Amino acid sequence: MLSTTRNNPSHLELAMRALFENDGEPIDRRTSRSICDAIGERLQQSMRPETGLSDRLRQLLDELRRRDVPGRS
């Protein structure tokens, strides 16, 4: 878990502050999309691959599949 203090804020905290303190000009849709894509790529690179689904998530997906098939209950 990240610990933050007033003198050492986390990256997320800095980003959130920037959102609310920003009084500059808004960015256009294309720039916003590029930023989102870059963040997504970095997240994918930094996150470790999952070993598999949790038992609970597997149960929920199975339930969705059962409900999705017409004529079955």
N, C-alpha and C positions, 0 to 999 in steps of 0.2 A: 504494500500500500504506500502511496506517496504521502509524505508528510510535508505540509506547507506551513510556513509562518509568514508574518507580514513582510519580513525582509527577504524571504526565499519562496516566492509563489511558484506553483507548478505551471507547466506550459498551458494546461487547460484554463487555469485561473487567469493567466495573462491574456489568453485569447478571449475569454469572456469579458474581462475588463475592457479590452480593445473594442469589443462590439458595442458596449454601452457608452464608452467615453469618446468614440469616434464621431467627430463633428465634421469630417471631411466630406468629399463628394462621393456619392454612391458609385459602385462599379457596374459595368454593363453585364448583360446576361452571358456573353461569350467569355469574359474574364472570370466571372463567377463559376462557370462550368469548368474552365481550365483549372481553377484553384481546387474545386471539389474533386476533379479527376486526379490531380496530383496528390491530394490528401489520401484518397482511396488507394492509390498505388503504394504510397508509403505505409499505410496501415496493413495492406496485404503483405508487404515485405517484412514488416516488423512483428507481425503476429505469427505465432507458431501454429503449425497445422494441428487440427483437432484429431484426437485418436479415434473418435467415434461419437455417436449420439448417446446422450444419457438415457437410462432406462425409461424415465418419465417422458422424455421427448419422443423416444421410439414408440411408446404406448399411444401418445397423442397423435402421431403421424399414422399409426395403424388404424386408430379410430376414425381419422379423417378419410382414409382410404375406404374403410367399410361404409361410411356414410355417403361417399362419393359415387359408389357403384349402384346404378339404378336396379331396383328389384331385390336388393339385398338389405338385410337389417342386422 
